Amino acid sequence: MAKNDKYETKYMFTGLNALKPSMIEEATKNAREAALKFAKDSDSKLGKIKNANQGYFSINNRDSGTPYIKAVRVVANVTYYLDD
């Protein structure tokens, strides 16, 4: 906030629950693609999911010049079995 600014603009995002399912789906697909690559590179086969965790969601400014545009990110932790 500049020294001459009297007020600071704050934003409230209430639509996260609507975004969650598709974001979790995309994060899970990305985790599977990474695991498939890892399995291939190690001469293994990708097995079943051992465990999975939704992780966390974060909402941040896209950049310092556009604080009204947000970047929403989800982290999904997925552990797979690797088979011979």
KEVEXLUM-373024 format. One record per residue: residue number from 1; residue in one letter; x, y, z of N, C-alpha, C in turn. Coordinates in steps of 0.001 Angstrom, whole numbers. Last residue first. Layout:
ATOM  pos  code     n.xx     n.yy     n.zz    ca.xx    ca.yy    ca.zz     c.xx     c.yy     c.zz
ATOM  NUM     A        X        Y        Z        X        Y        Z        X        Y        Z
...
This chain:
ATOM  pos  code     n.xx     n.yy     n.zz    ca.xx    ca.yy    ca.zz     c.xx     c.yy     c.zz
ATOM   84     D     7353   -55191   -10341     8398   -55620   -11284     7826   -55915   -12633
ATOM   83     D     5574   -52245    -9282     5672   -53691    -9466     6807   -53981   -10452
ATOM   82     L     5080   -49825    -6857     5758   -50141    -8094     5938   -51655    -8146
ATOM   81     Y     2271   -48091    -5527     3148   -49251    -5476     3823   -49376    -6837
ATOM   80     Y     2131   -44554    -4915     1789   -45744    -5678     2751   -46889    -5332
ATOM   79     T      762   -41839    -3312     1834   -42836    -3255     1349   -44105    -3949
ATOM   78     V       97   -38484    -3735     -363   -39823    -4063      852   -40747    -4058
ATOM   77     N     -982   -35432    -2750       93   -36399    -2511     -471   -37793    -2745
ATOM   76     A    -1741   -32438    -4310    -2233   -33790    -3999    -1024   -34701    -3841
ATOM   75     V    -2378   -29112    -3965    -1319   -30106    -3898    -1961   -31426    -3499
ATOM   74     V    -3669   -26494    -5944    -3912   -27610    -5029    -2710   -28543    -5094
ATOM   73     R    -4139   -23002    -6346    -3304   -24186    -6525    -3709   -25245    -5510
ATOM   72     V    -4976   -20103    -8050    -5440   -21094    -7086    -4696   -22388    -7386
ATOM   71     A    -4175   -16811    -8344    -3758   -18140    -8779    -4177   -19109    -7678
ATOM   70     K    -6096   -13888    -9151    -5556   -14866    -8220    -5137   -16150    -8929
ATOM   69     I    -6149   -10514    -9604    -6160   -11789   -10332    -5429   -12797    -9462
ATOM   68     Y    -5703    -8329    -8060    -7098    -8741    -8191    -7239   -10018    -9014
ATOM   67     P    -3062    -7624    -8257    -3496    -8324    -7043    -4942    -8793    -7093
ATOM   66     T    -1023    -7267   -10476    -2456    -7537   -10617    -2975    -8296    -9394
ATOM   65     G     1642    -6960    -9848      978    -5900   -10610     -523    -6073   -10746
ATOM   64     S     2563    -9245    -8621     2423    -8031    -7809     1679    -6911    -8526
ATOM   63     D      517   -12050    -9653     1765   -11298    -9622     1518    -9995    -8870
ATOM   62     R    -1604   -13507    -8588     -905   -14016    -9760      466   -13366    -9868
ATOM   61     N    -1845   -13999    -5099    -1849   -13054    -6216    -1088   -13670    -7379
ATOM   60     N    -3220   -17204    -4137    -2231   -16132    -4080    -2431   -15168    -5237
ATOM   59     I    -4374   -19816    -2363    -4852   -18752    -3240    -3899   -17578    -3057
ATOM   58     S    -4072   -23340    -2061    -3563   -21997    -1778    -4129   -21035    -2813
ATOM   57     F    -4937   -26336     -443    -5239   -25361    -1482    -4597   -24042    -1084
ATOM   56     Y    -3240   -29429      295    -3792   -28120      628    -4071   -27300     -611
ATOM   55     G    -3970   -32862      392    -2988   -31809      569    -3672   -30496      911
ATOM   54     Q    -5333   -35239      -81    -5709   -34040     -842    -4661   -32951     -705
ATOM   53     N    -3576   -38200     -404    -3935   -37117      489    -4224   -35890     -362
ATOM   52     A    -3349   -41750     -541    -3506   -40457    -1206    -3991   -39440     -185
ATOM   51     N    -1592   -44882     -878    -2370   -43906     -123    -2395   -42582     -885
ATOM   50     K    -1196   -46689    -2995     -959   -47108    -1614    -1716   -46179     -670
ATOM   49     I    -2732   -47545    -5979    -2456   -46457    -5040    -2288   -47041    -3641
ATOM   48     K    -1075   -50221    -7795    -2236   -49537    -7221    -1780   -48396    -6306
ATOM   47     G     1790   -49717    -9942      802   -50526    -9245     -361   -49678    -8753
ATOM   46     L     3587   -49437   -12853     2853   -48699   -11845     1776   -49589   -11248
ATOM   45     K     6536   -51315   -13218     5157   -51076   -13633     4450   -50362   -12494
ATOM   44     S     9922   -50373   -14049     8890   -50947   -13189     7532   -50720   -13827
ATOM   43     D    12195   -49035   -14959    11884   -50381   -15455    10900   -51113   -14551
ATOM   42     S    12357   -46430   -14276    12979   -47385   -13354    12694   -48833   -13747
ATOM   41     D    10915   -45091   -16200    12347   -44821   -16100    13070   -45802   -15191
ATOM   40     K     8342   -46047   -15574     8964   -46381   -16853    10472   -46209   -16784
ATOM   39     A     7938   -44835   -13061     7919   -46299   -13198     8627   -46728   -14480
ATOM   38     F     8025   -42114   -13788     8984   -42655   -12828     9078   -44175   -12966
ATOM   37     K     5798   -42035   -15476     7126   -41702   -16002     8204   -42273   -15089
ATOM   36     L     3790   -42658   -13627     4003   -43517   -14798     5395   -43286   -15402
ATOM   35     A     4021   -40455   -11903     4321   -41793   -11397     4569   -42770   -12547
ATOM   34     A     3165   -38401   -13599     4520   -38363   -13046     4932   -39744   -12556
ATOM   33     E      527   -39268   -14043     1456   -39116   -15172     2898   -39107   -14693
ATOM   32     R     -486   -39116   -11405     -402   -40413   -12098      572   -40355   -13268
ATOM   31     A     -360   -36373   -10959      407   -37275   -10095      578   -38631   -10764
ATOM   30     N    -2195   -35498   -12879     -791   -35093   -12982      109   -35994   -12141
ATOM   29     K    -4540   -36620   -11837    -4057   -37036   -13165    -2579   -36691   -13332
ATOM   28     T    -4670   -35159    -9446    -4526   -36612    -9398    -4018   -37156   -10732
ATOM   27     A    -5063   -32578   -10427    -3869   -32866    -9626    -3614   -34368    -9564
ATOM   26     E    -7566   -32908   -11678    -6386   -32549   -12471    -5096   -32871   -11715
ATOM   25     E    -9159   -33510    -9420    -9075   -34440   -10552    -7821   -34165   -11373
ATOM   24     I    -8857   -31185    -7949    -8348   -32442    -7394    -8202   -33479    -8505
ATOM   23     M   -10160   -29428    -9694    -8751   -29222    -9381    -8128   -30482    -8802
ATOM   22     S   -12764   -30396    -9702   -11995   -30426   -10954   -10507   -30221   -10698
ATOM   21     P   -13457   -30063    -6894   -13500   -31360    -7582   -12657   -31402    -8855
ATOM   20     K   -12946   -27155    -6274   -12208   -28285    -5702   -12282   -29581    -6509
ATOM   19     L   -14621   -25156    -7189   -13413   -25474    -7956   -12743   -26772    -7516
ATOM   18     A   -16597   -24922    -5284   -17007   -25240    -6655   -15804   -25654    -7512
ATOM   17     N   -15120   -24171    -3060   -15784   -25484    -3066   -16250   -25890    -4457
ATOM   16     L   -14336   -21516    -3720   -13367   -22606    -3706   -14031   -23978    -3759
ATOM   15     G   -15739   -19101    -3844   -16075   -20166    -4782   -15140   -21357    -4769
ATOM   14     T   -15213   -16810    -2476   -16114   -17776    -1832   -16434   -18975    -2717
ATOM   13     F   -12788   -14528    -1697   -13174   -15531    -2685   -14003   -16597    -1989
ATOM   12     M   -12402   -11167    -1217   -12857   -12390     -576   -13348   -13330    -1683
ATOM   11     Y    -9939    -8618     -971   -10802    -9444    -1793   -11177   -10697    -1018
ATOM   10     K    -9366    -5217     -111    -9273    -6638      240   -10291    -7389     -599
ATOM    9     T    -7560    -2246     -396    -8599    -3099     -973    -8339    -4547     -562
ATOM    8     E    -7048      155     2045    -6470    -1010     1387    -7615    -1875      875
ATOM    7     Y    -7006     3716     2097    -7696     2447     2266    -6961     1349     1515
ATOM    6     K    -5321     5790     1570    -6040     5822     2836    -6664     4457     3150
ATOM    5     D    -2141     6184      211    -3413     5461      160    -4055     5439     1540
ATOM    4     N      331     7281      531     -784     8205      390    -2143     7510      349
ATOM    3     K     2075     5104      594     1945     5931     1791      732     6850     1733
ATOM    2     A      616     2173     -899     1383     3407     -977     1115     4260      253
ATOM    1     M      849    -1169        0        0        0        0      897     1234        0
